[in-house]
Amino acid sequence: MRVVLLHGFSQGPGSWAGIAARLAGRHEVVTPTLPGHGGAGAIHGTFEEEAAALAETVGPPPAVWVGYSMGGRLALRIALDRPDLVPRLVLLGATAGLVDPADRKARRLVDETLASGLERKGLDRFLTGWLSQPLFQRLPPEAAGLEERRTNTVAGLASALRRLGTGAQEPLWDRLGELRMPVLLLAGEHDSKFVSIAFRLAAAIGDGAGLSFVPGAGHAAHLERPDSFMTILERFLDREPPHGAASPASKGAP
């Protein structure tokens, strides 16, 4: 089975190294770099355009797409626009966007402030502030991948904040019922915001959605509790689809 792993904002493919190594014995693993990351300069497309370009870059054959945070939002868009490429979908700490235009505007202002601060202060100071957020309080320093984050450029990350942020994307809540593939929705059990969002996503998707919460983990659950994350992911990957169809992930998946 082919598995695509999409990292989060300011990270890189190396953030999946431990998970990828464990999957590689049984699966073909693809770890692309998100737009605006990995030493790239500024991006200029919309969220939707960048998602489409990423889908083309990874291309066929179809794969299980696993996305974390920003990577999860991109994976969701790709699953909706290119279901031929995504027979199964896994979202960790991700959302379908902000429905209220006022909320989207407020989030764009926040991301603009972050982007301007990054351009003004430089990459190292920005990353120190980024990783000091309560969102990452459970992330051990040795798992944060700081050296890989430092390989990004100021221009690339600033443009990612402006063009790939939650406020910049079209909300997808009203399209979630279009998903026909099995979907596994994950969050760290202590990541209360995204636990709540996972329940909302599951309700909107319907019978094809399964929920799992990684014990002892916060937002970056795959880095904080990799063994528990792998156990959940492997069970999802090992499920055999019924004859002629992909099997839905059951509610309350372990």
N, C-alpha and C positions, 0 to 999 in steps of 0.2 A: 504494500500500500504506500502511496506517496503522501507525505505530510509536509505542509508548508507552515512555518513558524514565523509569525510577525511580531517584532519587538515593540516596545513602547517608546514614548518620546524621550529623546536624548540618549537612548541606548543604541545597540547595534546587534548584529547577528550573534556576537560572542555571548550576549546575555542568555542565549538558549544553549550554550555549549554543553552543559551537563545533561540537559534533557535530550538534546540532539544525539549525543553519544549513546545514550541508553536506548533511543529509538532506532538507531542506525543498524542494529543487528537484525532487525526484522522489517524495516521500512526504508524507503528512499526519502531522505530528509532534505528539504530546501529551506534555506534561511536567508531570504532577501533582505536588503537594506531599504528602509523606508525612505520616501522622498525627503530631500533636505537633510539627510543624515549621512554618516560615513565619509566625511570629507567633502561632500557635495556642496556646491554653492546654493544660492537662493533658488527656490522653486517659484513658478509663476502661474501654474494652473490652479483651478478651483479644486476643492476637496474631491468632487465627483470626477473631474478630469484626471487627477493624480491617482485615484483608485483604479480607474479604467486603464491607465498606463501601467500600473503595478500588475494588474491582471494579465495584460499582454506580455509584460516582461517575464512573469513566472510561467504563464501559458499552459497549454495542455501538456501531458494528460491530466485528467481530473485528480484532485487531491483533497484530503482532509485539511481544511484551513483552520489554523489555531492562532488567534490573535489576542494580544494583551493590551489593554488600555487603548491608546491611539491605534495600535495595530489591530485591535479588535473592532474598532469602529470602521476601519478600512476593510477588514475582512467581511463585515456585515454588508457593507455596500457592494462588495464584489459578489457575495452570495446572492444578493437580490438582483443585480444586473447581469451576472454571468453564472446562473445556476448550473450550467453545463460544466463549469470548472470546479464546482464545490458540491460533491455528493454528501459531505458531512461538514459540520461547522462547530467550532469550539470557541467560545468567547469568555475571556477572563477579565474581570474588572472593566467591562465595557458598557456602553450605553447606545441607544438608538438616536441620541441627540436631544436637543431642547425644543419643545413644542412652542412655547410662548415667545413671540418675537422680541418682547422686552427682555426676557432672560437671555436670548441669543445675543442681543445688543450688549447687555451687561457683561456677558462672557467675552465678547470680542474686545471690549474695553480692558478687561483684566488681562487678556492675552497680549494686547497692544502694550500695556504697561510692562508686562514681563519681557516682551521682545525689545522694547526701548531700553529697559534696564540691562538686558544682555548686551546690546550694542554699546551701551555707555560704560558698563563695568567690566566687560570681558567675560570669557568663557568660564574661567576658574571660579570667580566670585559668584557667577550665576549658578553654576552647578552646586556649589556649597549651599546656597540658599534653597535651590530646588530640592536637594536631598534632605534638608532640614525640616521640610514640611511634615505636619502630623501624619500625612498619608503614608510616609515611609518610616515611621518611628519604629516599626518592627523589623525593618530591613537591616541585617548586619552589615557593617561597613565593608567587610571582605566580600560580600555578595553584591555590592552596589555597582560594580564594574566601572569604577571611576576612570581608570585609564582608558577604557574604550570610549567612554563618554567624552573624554578630552580629545579624541580624534575628530569629533564633529567640528564644523566651522560656525562662527558667529552668524554669518549670513544665512547658512543653511537652517540652523535651528530657529533663528528669528522668523524666517519665512514659514517654517513649519508651524510655529505658534500662530501666525497670522492666517495661514491658509488651510491648515489641517486641524485647528482647534475645534472644540465642540460647538462654539458659536458660529463657526464658519461653514459648518456642514448643514445640508438639508436634513431636517428631522425625518426619521424613517418609521416612526411608530405605526403610522397608518398603512404601511406596506408589509409589516411583519407577518401577516396572515398569508402572504405569497410564498413564504418559505415552505418547501415540501421535503427538504432533506432533514435527517435527524440533526438536532442542535443541542449541544451541551453548554449550559450556562454556569459559569464558575465564578466564585468570589472567595476571598479569605473570610473566615467566619467573623473576624473582628473588623472587617471593612464594611461597616454598617450601611453606608451610603450605597455601595454597590451590591450588597446583599438585597437591599430593598429594590434596586433597579433590576436585579436578576429575577426577582419574583414578578415584577411588572413585565419584563420581556417574555417570561414563560407564559404568562396569562395572554399576552397579545399574540404569541406564536401559535399556541394551542397544543394539540396532542403530540406534535413532533418534538417538543422541548423537554429536556431533562435538566434538573437543578442539582448542583453539588456545591458544598462549601468546604474549603480546605481547612482542616482543624489547626488552630494555633497560629493562623496566618492573617496578615493584613492585606494591603492592596497588592503588593508584589508577591503573591502567594507562591508562584513557581520558583522564586529565588529564596523565599523565607522558609518554605517547607517543601523542598523539591521531591522528597520521597513520597509524601502524601499526594502531591500534585500528580506525580507519575502513576501512582496506583489508580487514581481516578481516571486519568487520561487513557491508560492502557486498557482498563475495563471498557471504556467507550469504544476504543479502536478494535477491541477483540469481539465485540458483539457482531454476530452474523446476521446480515439482512435476510428477511424472509424471501422466498423464491420470487424473483422478478421485481423486487423492490428493496429500497433501503429501509432498515428497521428504525422505527422511532425510538429515541432515547426515552426511557421510562421516567415518569415523574419521580422525584426523590431519588435519583441515581446516587449510588454510594460515592 
